[in-house]
Amino acid sequence: MKRIKRILINPQFLLSLASVKVLILATGLVINGQSAKNKAVRLERLDDQHKVNVYINGSLFTTYQYPADLEKPFLFPVYAPNGSVITRGFPLAPRPGERVDHPHQLGIWFNHGNINGLDFWNNSSAIPPDKKETYGHIEVMKIVRAEGGKKGVLEVSSDWKDNKGATLLKEKTEYVFSAGKNSRTIDHIATLTAVNGPVTITDNKEGLFAIRVDRAFEMPSNESLIFTDEKGNPTTVKATDNTGVTGMYTSSHGLKGDAVWGTRNDWVLLTGTKDNTPVTFGIFDHPKNPGYPAYAHARGYGLFSVNNLGQNSYDPKQEKKVWNLAKGESVTLRHRFYVQSGAELTTENADKIFKQFSKEY
């Protein structure tokens, strides 16, 4: 019988092996954790810059901005999943060849043209100081929550104020950011509460949940057009070169192009091509919203909006609506913004998105 040699192993060597194994496992966890983190939604607060960056798959999707010297908060810029910017640059970061009309239309925003007679929609640096008394502005008071994960949640508290600083409405808004392989979604749930007295929201075409799009997503046009706001102030949208201009609206009722404006819909889509890639984005209304289904305030020059708090202003045959909030009363509005790149969003899939959104809130 052969004798088996006994090999003595230094206990410290065993401890070293164990340490290496733990280190390898830990490294793997860190790498996997980082990978999982990159696939999730990450929110980065930059309070000193009045910004919250939203990252998806490690890339910037959009930035929530609330500068003290502008009249409202907004999301800007906004990128499609393929990396194409879909928001107009002007007035914050103008790009060559784009339109420079309507400076109040920037990024994605939410406001209205008649709150106690004040115009929150058209307020911008273009309004002379001696005219500001008829306009309102929105001031962010607090970033309540900014959390990432499978979904990102940004909760904000804001005040809708008159020119003297008196608050008419308290706004509590929740942005929910999520993503698919080739899609991005923003759910915007805003509750407006009258705080210092009654608030009247009067039927007005200037509203409500909106985006001003990049030149590529405008509709081709050879005409110069003049648009007039509720106060009679005209703005000229000049005819420009249509190279690379590819936008087309489609409504949930099957209307196309300019025919979509002033119609009521569950959703409206805007499709175009940017950086040789098809991109479709849509705004979805919610059945619980007042004024559902919303009217489409969708213009060929690049304003894409849906408005639940306007009716007669789009269709003179309809009753002029007025929403009255007593002190302490609230109204909640829910909208979904969805953007997809690489393939055109079909109407069948848009209907599925609408039904899903309707069930979630």
NORBELJO-V249596 format. One record per pair of residues at least 24 apart in sequence whose C-alpha atoms are under 10 Angstrom apart, sorted by the first residue. I is the first residue (numbers start at 1). GAP is how many residues later the second one is. If there is no record, write none. Layout:
i	gap
I	GAP
I	GAP
This chain:
i	gap
34	24
36	113
36	114
37	111
37	112
37	113
38	111
39	110
39	111
39	140
39	142
40	108
40	109
40	110
40	111
40	112
40	138
40	139
41	106
41	107
41	108
41	109
41	110
41	111
41	112
41	135
41	136
41	137
41	138
42	104
42	105
42	106
42	107
42	108
42	109
42	110
42	111
42	135
43	103
43	104
43	105
43	106
43	109
43	110
43	111
43	134
44	102
44	103
44	104
45	98
45	100
45	101
45	102
47	95
47	96
50	90
50	93
51	24
51	25
51	92
52	91
52	94
52	102
53	93
54	24
54	92
54	94
54	98
54	99
54	100
54	123
55	93
55	97
55	122
56	25
56	92
56	93
56	94
56	95
56	96
56	121
56	122
56	123
56	124
56	128
57	24
57	122
57	124
59	24
61	24
61	116
61	118
61	123
62	45
62	46
62	115
63	44
64	43
64	44
64	45
64	90
64	111
65	42
65	75
66	72
66	73
66	74
66	75
67	72
67	73
68	70
68	71
68	72
69	55
69	56
69	70
70	34
70	53
70	54
70	55
70	67
70	68
70	69
71	33
71	49
71	50
71	51
71	52
71	53
71	54
71	64
71	65
71	66
71	67
71	68
71	89
71	90
72	32
72	34
72	37
72	38
72	39
72	48
72	49
72	51
72	52
72	64
72	65
72	66
72	67
72	68
72	86
72	87
72	88
73	33
73	34
73	35
73	36
73	37
73	38
73	64
73	65
73	66
73	67
73	85
74	31
74	32
74	33
74	34
74	35
74	36
74	136
74	137
75	31
75	32
75	33
75	34
75	35
75	136
76	30
76	31
76	32
76	33
76	135
77	29
77	30
77	31
78	29
78	30
78	133
78	135
78	136
78	261
79	105
79	260
80	102
80	103
80	104
80	194
80	199
80	200
80	201
80	258
80	259
80	260
80	261
80	262
81	98
81	99
81	100
81	101
81	102
81	103
81	198
81	258
81	259
81	260
81	261
82	100
82	101
82	192
82	193
82	195
82	196
82	197
82	258
82	259
82	260
83	191
83	192
83	258
84	130
84	189
84	190
84	191
84	192
84	193
84	195
84	257
85	128
85	129
85	131
85	189
85	190
86	125
86	126
86	127
86	128
86	129
86	130
86	131
86	186
86	188
86	193
86	194
86	195
86	253
87	124
87	125
87	126
87	127
87	128
87	129
87	130
87	215
88	123
88	124
88	125
88	126
88	127
88	128
88	129
88	214
88	215
89	123
89	124
89	125
89	126
90	122
90	124
91	34
95	119
95	120
97	118
97	143
97	144
97	146
98	116
98	117
98	118
98	142
98	143
99	115
99	116
99	138
99	139
99	140
99	141
99	202
99	203
100	137
100	138
101	134
101	135
101	136
101	137
101	200
102	24
102	110
102	125
102	133
102	134
102	135
102	201
103	24
104	108
105	105
105	106
105	107
105	108
105	197
105	198
105	199
106	104
106	105
106	106
106	107
106	197
107	103
107	104
107	105
107	106
107	107
108	101
108	102
108	103
108	104
108	105
108	196
108	197
108	229
109	98
109	99
109	100
109	101
109	102
109	103
109	196
110	28
110	78
110	80
110	97
110	98
110	99
110	100
110	101
110	195
110	197
111	25
111	26
111	27
111	49
111	95
111	96
111	97
111	98
111	99
111	196
112	24
112	89
112	90
112	91
112	92
112	93
112	94
112	95
112	96
112	97
112	195
112	197
112	198
113	88
113	89
113	90
113	91
113	92
113	93
113	94
113	95
113	116
113	117
113	196
113	197
114	86
114	87
114	88
114	89
114	90
114	91
114	92
114	93
114	116
114	195
114	196
115	45
115	46
115	47
115	53
115	54
115	84
115	85
115	86
115	87
115	88
115	89
115	208
116	46
116	52
116	82
116	83
116	84
116	85
116	86
116	208
117	82
117	83
117	84
117	85
118	43
118	44
118	45
118	83
118	84
119	43
119	85
119	87
119	111
119	112
120	40
120	41
120	42
120	86
120	87
121	84
121	85
121	86
121	87
121	108
122	84
122	85
122	107
122	108
122	109
131	32
132	30
132	31
132	32
133	29
133	30
133	31
134	28
134	29
134	97
135	26
135	27
135	28
136	24
136	25
136	26
136	27
136	28
136	29
136	30
136	31
136	32
137	24
137	25
137	26
137	28
137	30
138	24
138	29
138	31
138	32
138	33
139	26
139	28
139	31
139	32
140	30
140	31
140	32
141	29
141	30
142	30
144	28
144	29
144	30
145	29
146	28
146	29
147	29
148	28
148	29
148	30
149	28
149	29
150	27
150	28
150	29
151	25
151	26
151	27
151	28
151	34
152	24
152	25
152	26
152	27
152	34
153	24
153	25
153	33
153	34
154	34
155	33
155	34
155	35
156	34
157	33
157	34
158	34
159	33
159	34
159	36
160	32
160	33
160	34
166	30
167	27
167	28
167	29
167	30
168	24
168	25
168	26
168	27
168	28
168	29
168	30
168	31
168	32
168	159
169	24
169	25
169	26
169	27
169	28
169	29
169	30
169	156
169	158
169	159
169	160
169	161
170	24
170	25
170	26
170	158
170	160
171	159
171	160
171	161
172	160
173	159
173	160
173	161
174	160
175	160
175	161
176	160
177	160
178	160
179	159
179	160
179	161
180	160
181	159
181	160
182	157
182	158
182	159
182	160
182	161
183	96
183	97
183	98
183	155
183	156
183	157
183	158
183	159
184	97
184	153
184	154
184	155
184	156
184	157
185	96
185	97
185	151
185	152
185	153
185	154
185	155
186	97
186	149
186	150
186	151
186	152
186	153
187	96
187	97
187	147
187	148
187	149
187	150
187	151
187	170
187	174
188	145
188	146
188	147
188	148
188	149
189	143
189	144
189	145
189	146
189	147
189	172
190	141
190	142
190	143
190	144
190	145
191	139
191	140
191	141
191	142
191	143
192	133
192	136
192	137
192	138
192	139
192	140
192	141
193	132
193	133
193	134
193	135
193	136
193	137
193	138
193	139
194	130
194	131
194	132
194	133
194	134
194	135
194	136
194	137
195	130
195	131
195	132
195	133
195	134
195	135
196	130
196	131
196	132
197	128
197	129
197	130
197	131
197	132
198	126
198	127
198	128
198	129
198	130
198	131
199	124
199	125
199	126
199	127
199	128
199	129
199	130
199	131
200	122
200	123
200	124
200	125
200	126
201	108
201	109
201	120
201	121
201	122
201	123
201	124
202	107
202	108
202	109
202	118
202	119
202	120
202	121
202	122
203	104
203	105
203	106
203	107
203	108
203	109
203	110
203	111
203	116
203	117
203	118
203	119
203	120
204	25
204	26
204	103
204	104
204	105
204	106
204	107
204	108
204	109
204	110
204	116
204	117
204	118
205	24
205	25
205	57
205	90
205	91
205	92
205	101
205	102
205	103
205	104
205	105
205	106
205	107
205	108
205	109
205	110
206	24
206	91
206	99
206	100
206	101
206	103
206	104
206	107
207	88
207	89
207	90
207	98
207	99
207	100
207	101
207	102
207	103
208	86
208	87
208	88
208	89
208	97
208	98
208	99
208	100
208	101
208	102
208	125
208	127
209	74
209	75
209	76
209	88
209	95
209	96
209	97
209	98
209	99
209	124
209	125
209	126
209	127
209	128
210	73
210	87
210	88
210	93
210	94
210	95
210	96
210	97
210	127
211	72
211	87
211	91
211	92
211	93
211	94
211	95
211	126
212	86
212	87
212	89
212	90
212	91
212	92
212	93
213	34
213	57
213	88
213	89
213	90
213	91
214	31
214	33
214	60
214	87
214	88
214	89
215	27
215	28
215	29
215	30
215	31
215	32
215	57
215	59
215	86
215	87
216	26
216	27
216	28
216	29
216	30
216	31
216	55
216	56
216	57
216	58
216	59
216	86
217	27
217	28
217	29
217	30
217	31
217	32
217	53
217	54
217	55
217	56
217	57
217	62
217	63
217	64
217	83
217	84
217	85
217	86
218	24
218	26
218	27
218	28
218	29
218	30
218	31
218	52
218	53
218	54
218	81
218	82
218	83
218	84
218	85
218	86
219	26
219	27
219	28
219	29
219	30
219	38
219	39
219	51
219	52
219	53
219	80
219	81
219	82
219	83
220	24
220	25
220	26
220	27
220	28
220	80
220	81
221	24
221	79
221	80
225	76
230	83
237	64
238	63
239	62
244	28
244	29
244	30
244	31
244	32
245	27
245	28
245	29
246	24
246	25
246	26
246	27
246	28
246	32
247	24
247	25
247	26
247	27
247	32
247	33
247	53
247	54
247	55
248	24
248	32
248	52
249	31
249	32
249	33
249	49
249	50
249	51
249	55
250	32
250	97
251	31
251	45
251	96
251	99
252	32
252	95
252	96
252	98
252	99
252	102
253	94
254	93
257	41
257	42
257	43
258	40
258	41
258	42
259	37
259	39
259	40
260	35
260	36
260	37
260	38
260	39
260	40
261	34
261	35
261	36
261	37
261	38
261	39
261	43
261	44
261	45
261	53
262	32
262	33
262	34
262	35
262	36
262	37
262	44
262	45
262	48
262	49
262	50
262	51
262	52
262	53
263	30
263	31
263	32
263	33
263	34
263	35
263	43
263	48
263	51
263	52
264	27
264	28
264	29
264	30
264	31
264	32
264	33
264	42
264	43
264	44
264	47
264	50
265	27
265	28
265	29
265	30
265	31
265	41
266	26
266	27
266	28
266	29
266	30
266	40
266	84
266	85
266	88
266	89
267	26
267	27
267	28
267	29
267	39
267	68
267	69
267	70
267	80
267	83
267	84
267	86
267	87
268	26
268	27
268	28
268	29
268	30
268	36
268	37
268	38
268	79
268	82
269	29
269	35
269	68
269	69
269	70
269	76
269	77
269	78
269	81
270	28
270	32
270	34
270	69
270	74
270	75
271	68
271	69
271	70
271	72
271	73
271	74
272	69
272	72
273	68
273	69
273	71
274	67
276	66
277	64
277	65
277	66
277	67
278	62
278	63
278	64
278	65
278	66
278	67
279	60
279	61
279	62
279	63
279	64
279	65
279	66
280	58
280	59
280	60
280	61
280	62
280	63
280	64
280	65
280	66
281	56
281	57
281	58
281	59
281	60
281	63
281	64
281	69
282	54
282	55
282	56
282	57
282	58
282	63
282	68
283	52
283	53
283	54
283	55
283	56
283	67
283	71
284	50
284	51
284	52
284	53
284	54
284	66
284	67
284	69
284	70
284	71
284	73
284	74
285	48
285	49
285	50
285	51
285	52
285	69
285	72
285	73
286	47
286	48
286	49
286	50
286	68
286	69
286	71
286	72
286	73
286	74
286	75
287	46
287	47
287	67
287	68
287	70
287	71
287	72
287	74
288	44
288	45
288	46
288	70
288	73
289	42
289	43
289	44
289	45
289	46
290	33
290	41
290	42
290	43
290	44
291	30
291	32
291	42
292	41
306	29
308	25
309	24
334	24
334	27
335	26
